[in-house]
Amino acid sequence: MATGTLGQAALAAATNTTVYTVPSSTTATFSLSVMNPNSSVAVIRVAIAASGTPAQAEYIEYDVALGAGDVLERTGLVASGDKNIVAYSSQANVTVNVYGYEA
């Protein structure tokens, strides 16, 4: 079982990216940080999804404008086995970090 950094990614523009997948028969408790290092606004989405292509109901953030240098943080998140943390950004190089533990 992992603890600490569970997943990290620098996103490609306009592409769903699976940042972390909870192992089968495991529950993950985690925090999520999304940072926009670009000089212009990035529109982001984040989902806890059954696959790499989230259904509408699986999004926890949708089309949120993240300004240059801004950070979005979500804490106290929990996901069951085989769930994917999927992120999307309108701009390249937006970074996503998932920190937590598996039990």
C-alpha positions in Angstrom: 0.0 0.0 0.0 1.3 3.4 -1.0 1.5 6.5 1.0 2.6 10.0 0.1 2.6 10.9 -3.6 0.1 8.6 -5.4 0.2 10.3 -8.8 1.6 13.3 -10.7 1.1 14.6 -14.2 1.9 17.6 -16.4 -1.2 17.6 -18.6 -1.3 17.8 -22.4 -3.8 20.4 -23.7 -7.4 19.3 -24.3 -6.8 15.6 -23.3 -8.2 13.5 -20.4 -5.3 12.2 -18.4 -5.5 9.5 -15.7 -3.3 10.8 -13.0 -3.8 7.9 -10.5 -5.8 4.7 -10.4 -6.8 3.2 -7.0 -5.6 -0.4 -6.8 -8.3 -3.1 -6.8 -9.6 -4.1 -3.3 -8.2 -0.8 -1.9 -9.6 2.5 -0.7 -7.6 5.7 -1.2 -7.9 8.8 0.9 -6.2 11.7 -0.8 -5.8 15.4 -1.5 -5.6 16.8 -5.0 -3.6 19.9 -6.1 -3.9 21.4 -9.6 -1.5 24.3 -10.5 -1.4 26.5 -13.6 2.2 27.6 -14.4 1.1 29.2 -17.6 0.8 33.0 -18.2 -2.9 32.7 -19.2 -6.0 31.2 -17.8 -6.5 27.4 -18.0 -9.9 25.8 -17.9 -9.7 22.5 -15.9 -11.8 19.5 -15.1 -11.3 16.8 -12.5 -13.2 13.5 -12.1 -13.2 10.4 -9.9 -14.2 8.0 -12.6 -14.7 4.3 -13.5 -12.6 4.8 -16.7 -10.3 7.3 -18.4 -13.3 8.9 -20.0 -15.5 10.3 -17.2 -19.3 10.4 -17.3 -20.9 13.8 -16.5 -21.9 12.6 -13.0 -18.3 11.7 -12.1 -16.8 15.2 -12.2 -15.9 17.0 -9.0 -14.7 20.1 -10.8 -15.9 21.1 -14.3 -14.7 24.0 -16.5 -13.1 25.9 -13.6 -11.0 28.8 -14.7 -7.6 28.6 -13.1 -5.6 31.9 -13.5 -1.9 32.2 -14.2 0.0 30.8 -11.2 -3.2 29.8 -9.4 -3.7 26.5 -7.5 -6.9 24.5 -6.9 -6.8 22.2 -3.9 -9.3 19.6 -2.8 -8.8 17.7 0.4 -10.5 14.8 2.2 -11.3 12.9 -1.0 -11.9 9.2 -0.9 -12.1 6.7 -3.8 -12.7 3.0 -3.9 -10.7 0.3 -5.8 -10.3 0.7 -9.6 -11.5 4.3 -9.6 -9.4 6.7 -11.7 -8.5 10.3 -10.9 -8.8 12.0 -14.3 -7.8 15.5 -15.1 -8.2 17.8 -18.2 -6.9 21.2 -19.0 -7.4 23.6 -21.9 -3.7 24.5 -21.6 -0.6 22.3 -21.7 1.7 21.9 -18.7 -0.9 22.3 -15.9 0.3 20.1 -13.1 -1.8 17.7 -11.0 -0.6 16.0 -7.8 -2.4 13.4 -5.8 -1.2 12.9 -2.2 -2.6 10.4 0.3 -2.6 6.8 1.4 -4.2 3.5 0.4 -5.8 1.1 2.9 
